Structures are given as structure tokens and as C-alpha cells.
């Protein structure tokens, strides 16, 4: 896939109907040879459009007008390039807990949660948030309230009992650090004021009871962190929209490792990142990721946790 096609695909499959600003910007860049040439100097893992958009926002650049965005990007490319090479799309979307909850609530309790690619660890608190599926009765009493459209899903009866939580990341973020929180806010898509409010509410939860976040590699350092979990709890290793940033060979080594561990494995990833046999077609193009337990696919999901279609 060319870089121009990457931006077109992002506009049509990910931003359309979700972020008119990013859709418009992506389509403009897909036709702009100068911007494409600049982006083409980056390593392959740094090409995702939302990474570029977030860095420009972090540096105070305009995103509402493609022409102004182009001028700012060309003029400030040295600074943008430097940020792109050190940043990653660590979108810490607490809304994805609405996708995890049906699986977590059905596992033997209590739970020890270990998130790979944890960012600031906001998805380590599924027991502290509240949930509403299809505008029904709220489950739980915390904040934020995570809204999710669900098809074919039996409403989870209760919240999980979490007795231990830890995260593993190459660059863990600290929500009490203003610079780290600014980066997390820059990753929120421009029209998504509800997600920004959700991020800040979830960050307050994490700041009040910080998780154990470990700087490390998902293969080399996972066993040592898992060994710290209490033995009388069900260990759950999980990740959401993380492995696309990992080389294919390392993905395979990670999958072999986690399958060999005394743990349950929950993944929410695109089907070209974690492959599954006999996967049904998604109901529509916005359901890009697959929720799976121990390698068995269960549901199609949207990227920020706003929708789930259960098929298992």
C-alpha cells in the first residue's frame, strides 16, 4: 500500500462518519505530493495518519483547514519529524473497557489484569467505571460512564473483581505528568469532546490509585511481570489496538509466549494483525477489530469501544 493509499484508506474506513476534520485532512494529504514526500522519509511504523495529526496538534498547528495544515507542516517539518520519530499512537481509550467487560465479567473471579501496550494504564480500571449498553440500565456507579452500542450481546450482570493490575509498555505514560497528559489529549480526535471528557475522568481514577506500570518489551519482560500477579487470582493478559505497531515476527513470538503462560488472553486487534480462522464478515466497514479470548474470536468491535457485534 502506498502512503497516498494509506491516507485514503484512513479517510474512508476510519475517519468517515467519525471525524470530518480528519477525513478532509487525510484526503487532502493523499493528493499532496509535497507532504507525501516528507512523510515518505519516515520509518514504516511512523506512517499512520493519526500520528502525524496528533503531533501537529501537540505543536500547536492547525488541523481544521487543510491548506493551513499544509503550510504549518512544511514550515515546521524538522520539529514535526523529530516528534514523529519518538512518539507512538498511545491512544489510551478507556471506552474499550466496554468491549472487555463482557469477557472479564465471565471469567473466574477475582482477576489479576496485565495490559500489554498499556500507555498510561487507563484500561486497567474496568471495575471502576460505569457502563451503558444500548441506552439501557447503567452497570456500576463510577465515572466515566462508557456508552456502547451492542448487538447480540447479553448484558454483563456485574463488574469484575480486580485485585491486581499492572501494565507493560516501551514508554509508559504518567497521567499526573502534564506533558504526558497533553500528548494523550492530542491523540483525541478533534470533534470528540465526549472522549476528551472521558479521558480526563479516567485519568483522575488512575491518578487516585496509580497502577504498576513497567517499562519493557512485550516478549522479553512479560514473564517477569506476570510472575508478580497473585496466585489465587485469574491472570488476564490483554491488549487493544497495540500489535499493529509490532513487527510480524515479534507478534508471533508474543502469541506463542502468552499461549504458554498460565493466563487467559484477551485481544482486540485488526484481523490482519491477529489472524483468526473462520471469521465471519463484519456487518459494516466501521467494525475493524476483533475481540478474542484465548485466540477464539468472539465479536467485531469499533476502535474506540463505541460498538460491539457479538457473533460467538
N, C-alpha and C positions, 0 to 999 in steps of 0.2 A: 504494500500500500504506500503510495506517495504521500508526502506531507500535505499536499493540497487535498488529497482524498481523505486524509485523517481529519482535516478541519471540516470538510464537507460532511463526513460521517458523524462527527461530533454535533454539528448543527442539526442534522436531520434526525438522528437517532436519540441523542441525549438532551439537547437544549430545546428542541421544538416542543412547544406547548408547556415548557417548564421555565425557560428563561429567554424571552425575546431579545434581551440585550446580548446574551452570549450566542444565540442563533445568528443574529445580524452580524456580529463581530466575526464569528467563525467563517461565515460565507464570504465576507469581505476579504479576509486573510487568504482564503482558498484561491482567490483570483489576483492576489498581490504578489508579484514576483519578487519585489524587494524584501518584503517581510519573510516570505518563504525562504529566500536565500539566507537571511540572518538565522532563522530558526534551523535551517539545514546545517549550520555549523555546530549544533548541539549534539551530544551523545543521544543515541536512540531512546533510552529511558526518560529523557527530559523533553520529549516532543509533545506530550499531551497538552491540548489547548488550554484546559483549565489551570494548568500550572503557570503558563505564560500570563493568563489573565489575572491570576491571583498575585503574581509578582508585580505586575504593573500597578495593581490596586494598592499593594503594600507600599510601593514607592510614590504613591500619590498621583498616579497617572489617570487620565480619563478613559472610561470604558463605554460611555453612553453614545458617543459619536465615533464611528469607525475612522473617519478622517483625522480627528484629533488624536485618537489612539495610535494611528499610524505615525503621525508626526512625533508624538512623545516617544514611541518605541524606537524609531530610527535615531532620534536625537540622543536618547539615553541608553543606547544598546549596551554599552560597556558595563554599566551598573546592572542592567537587567540580566545580561549574560552571567555576571558573577553570582547573582542571586539564584538564577535558574540552576546553576551547577551545584549549588549547595543545598537547595530546598527540595522537598518532595511533597506530593499532594497528600498530606496527613489529615485529610478531612475527617475530623473526629465527630461523626454524626451520631448523636445519642438516639436519634429516631430509629436506627437499625435495631435497637433493643426490642422494638415491636415485632421484628421478624424473628429474633432469637427467643422471645418469651415462650411461644407455644412448645418449643423443643425443650428449653430449660425447665419449664414447669412440669414436664412429663418424665424427667429423669429422676432416678433415686436421689432423695434429698438426705443431708444437705449437700451443697455444691462448693467446690473449690474452682474458681474461674481463673484461667490463664489465657490472656489475649495476646496473640502474635500480631505485630504491627500495631501496637496499641495507641500510638500517638500520645495524647495526654491521659488516656485511660477512661474516657467518659462512657464507653460501652461496658465498663466493668461494674456498673451500678444498676442492673436490670431490676433489682429488688427495691430500689429507692425511688424509681419513677412511677408514674401512673399511666394507664393505657386506656384508649377507647377505640374499639373496632367498629366500623360502620355506624358511627354515631350512637352506639349502644351505651350500656352502663359502664361507668369508669371502673377499672380494676386498679386497686391500690389507692393511696392517698397522698403521694408525693408530688413533687414538681421537678421537671415539667410534665405535662400530660401529653403523651405521644399518641397522635392520631394515625390510624392505619385503615385503609380500605381492604377488606379481606373477602376472598371468595373461596368457598369450600373448606373453610377453617372452623373447627369447633372452638368456641371462646375458651381461652385458658381459665381454669377455675380459680387460680390463686397465683400469687407471686412466688418465685423460687426462694429457697432459704440459702443464702450465700454466707459462708463462714470464713472464706479466704478469697482474696482477689489480688492478682499480680499481672503485670504487663511486660512484654519484651519488645524492644524497638531499637533500631540502629541509632535513632535520635529521639529519645522520649522528650515530650514537651511538658512544661510545668504551668498549669493554669494560674498559678499565683505570680508568675513572671509576666509583666506587661508586654514584653516583646514576643513571648510565645503566644500569649492570648491574641495579640494583634495579628499574628500570622494565621491563627485559627479563624479569626473573624474575616480576614482577607479571602479565605477559602470558601466562605459562604457566598452563594450566587447572588447577584445584586438585587433581584426582586424578592428574595426570600427573607423578608423581615421576620417571619414566624420562626425560621431556622436560626436566625441570629438571636432572637429572644430565647429559643430553646438551648442554644449553645451556652448562653450566659447563665441560664438557670442550672444546667447540668454542671457547668464549671464551678458554680457555688457549692454543689453537692460534693464534687471531688475535692475542692479546697478545704471543706469542713472535715473531711476524713480521707486524706490522701492515700491512694493505692501504692503498693510497692512497684515502682517502675524501674526496670533493669535495662541498661544499655547493652545490647547484644544481638547476636545473629540467630535467625530462626532455626538453624540447624545446629550450629556449634554450641549454643548456650541454652537451648531449650531443656535438655535433660536435667541440668543442674538446678534450674529454676523450678521445674516440675517436682523435683525431689523435696522442695521446701513445703509443698502442699500437705495439709493434714491427712493422715492415712485413713481416717474414718469418714472422709467426705468423697463424693464422686468428683474426680478431677475432670474438668471440661476444658480442652484446648480449642480455641475458636479464633476465627479471623474473618473480617468483612472487607472486601474490595482491597486486598493487600497484595496478593500473589502476582498480579499483573506487573508489579514493579520488580519481580524477582526473576532471574534468569531461569529458563526452562529446566535446565539440569538441576538447579537448586530446588525448584518446585518439586521435582520428582524425589529428590533426597529427603525433603521435608515430609512429603506424603508418606514415604516408606518409614521414616522415623516416628511420626505421630501414630501410624497404624501399629507400630511395635510397642507402644507405650501402654501402661495400664490406665487409659484415659478414654473418654468419649471425645469425638472430634466433630465440631460444627464448622462448616464453611459456608460463606456466602460470596461466591465469585462468579465471574462470567464463564460460560461453558467452554470457551476456547482457552481458559486458564486452568480450570479443574474440569477435566473431561468426565462425562458420565455416559454409560450405555443406556439405550432405550429411553432417551429423554424425549418427552412429548414436545410438540411445537408450542412456543409461548403464545398466549392469547392475543398479544399485540406487541408492537416493536418497542414499547417503553419498558417491558419487563425483561431486563437484560441479564439479571443474575439468578443463580440457582442456589437455593438453600438446601444443604445436605447434612445428614447425620451419619458419621462413620462411613462416608463415601456413598451413601444411598441418597439419591435426590428426592426431595420432598415437595418443593414449591418453587415457582417463579416469583421473583421479587423486583421491586424498583430500587434504584440506587440509594435513596435517602430514607428508606424504610416506610415510605408512604403507601405502599400497596403490596399485597401478597396474594398469590393464587395457588392454593394447595392442590396437589394432584396425587399425592401418595395415599 
